Amino acid sequence: MQTPSLGRVVHVLVNPITNNGSDIAPATVVRVGPKHADGSWSVNLKADLDASTTARWLTSVRLHADEETARGYDGAAAFWPPRVR
């Protein structure tokens, strides 16, 4: 898995009601916390929502390697966006 750093963009799972129907929003890493035994990281994020309230601050979000793993986590979760080729 990639190592998070300040300013990197990830995808975060959000409530679709707050994001114009989509449960995924882009977010910028604003703080990097510890790495966990399962390979995930704790990060703080600024999520850019597609709604009238355009930004949301999220703390202690678990950053996973992929969307499937993030969706299986019981808590605030984010994941690296897939590579575009």
Backbone torsions as a table, in degrees:
resi	resn	phi	psi	omega
1	MET	NA	148.7	176.9
2	GLN	-66.9	154.7	175.3
3	THR	-93.2	125.7	179.8
4	PRO	-71.2	151.2	174.8
5	SER	-148.1	162.6	-177.9
6	LEU	-56.6	135.0	175.9
7	GLY	90.9	-11.9	178.5
8	ARG	-68.8	147.3	178.7
9	VAL	-101.2	131.7	177.4
10	VAL	-128.5	174.6	172.5
11	HIS	-104.7	138.8	179.9
12	VAL	-123.8	142.7	177.1
13	LEU	-82.4	127.3	-177.2
14	VAL	-132.2	168.9	174.7
15	ASN	-70.5	122.8	-178.1
16	PRO	-59.1	-25.6	179.6
17	ILE	-63.9	-32.7	-178.7
18	THR	-88.9	0.0	-173.0
19	ASN	-135.2	39.6	175.8
20	ASN	54.2	36.4	174.8
21	GLY	94.5	-11.5	-179.8
22	SER	-98.2	138.9	179.4
23	ASP	-94.1	7.4	177.0
24	ILE	-124.3	133.8	177.5
25	ALA	-133.8	150.1	173.4
26	PRO	-74.4	148.6	179.6
27	ALA	-146.0	149.0	178.7
28	THR	-103.1	133.9	177.0
29	VAL	-72.7	122.6	179.7
30	VAL	-111.9	-12.6	175.1
31	ARG	-159.5	138.5	179.0
32	VAL	-109.2	127.9	178.0
33	GLY	-103.6	-154.5	-174.9
34	PRO	-75.1	156.3	171.7
35	LYS	-88.6	139.4	-177.7
36	HIS	-98.9	163.8	-177.3
37	ALA	-59.1	-28.5	-179.5
38	ASP	-82.4	1.5	178.8
39	GLY	95.2	-7.8	177.8
40	SER	-83.0	168.1	-179.1
41	TRP	-124.3	156.0	168.3
42	SER	-96.6	131.2	179.8
43	VAL	-139.3	155.6	168.4
44	ASN	-103.6	142.0	-173.4
45	LEU	-132.7	154.1	166.4
46	LYS	-112.6	106.9	-178.1
47	ALA	-86.8	136.7	177.2
48	ASP	-101.4	103.3	-175.9
49	LEU	-89.9	151.1	176.0
50	ASP	-93.4	71.2	-177.8
51	ALA	-158.3	178.0	-178.4
52	SER	-64.7	-30.4	171.5
53	THR	-94.9	102.2	-166.4
54	THR	-81.0	-16.5	-177.9
55	ALA	-134.2	148.8	177.5
56	ARG	-141.8	132.1	179.2
57	TRP	-92.1	128.9	-178.0
58	LEU	-124.8	131.8	-178.6
59	THR	-115.6	152.7	177.8
60	SER	52.9	47.3	177.7
61	VAL	-88.1	136.6	179.2
62	ARG	-86.2	119.5	-179.7
63	LEU	-94.9	120.0	-177.6
64	HIS	-108.2	165.9	-178.2
65	ALA	-71.3	-30.3	-175.9
66	ASP	-149.3	167.7	-176.7
67	GLU	-63.1	-42.0	-177.9
68	GLU	-59.4	-45.0	178.9
69	THR	-66.2	-40.6	179.3
70	ALA	-62.7	-41.9	-179.8
71	ARG	-67.2	-25.8	178.6
72	GLY	-82.4	-9.3	-178.7
73	TYR	-83.5	137.5	179.8
74	ASP	-94.5	83.2	-179.2
75	GLY	159.9	-175.4	178.9
76	ALA	-63.7	125.8	-173.3
77	ALA	-137.7	146.4	176.0
78	ALA	-136.4	167.9	-179.6
79	PHE	-154.0	159.5	177.2
80	TRP	-72.2	137.1	177.2
81	PRO	-66.2	150.0	178.2
82	PRO	-65.8	151.2	177.2
83	ARG	-71.5	138.7	176.3
84	VAL	-99.5	129.1	-178.9
85	ARG	-114.3	NA	NA
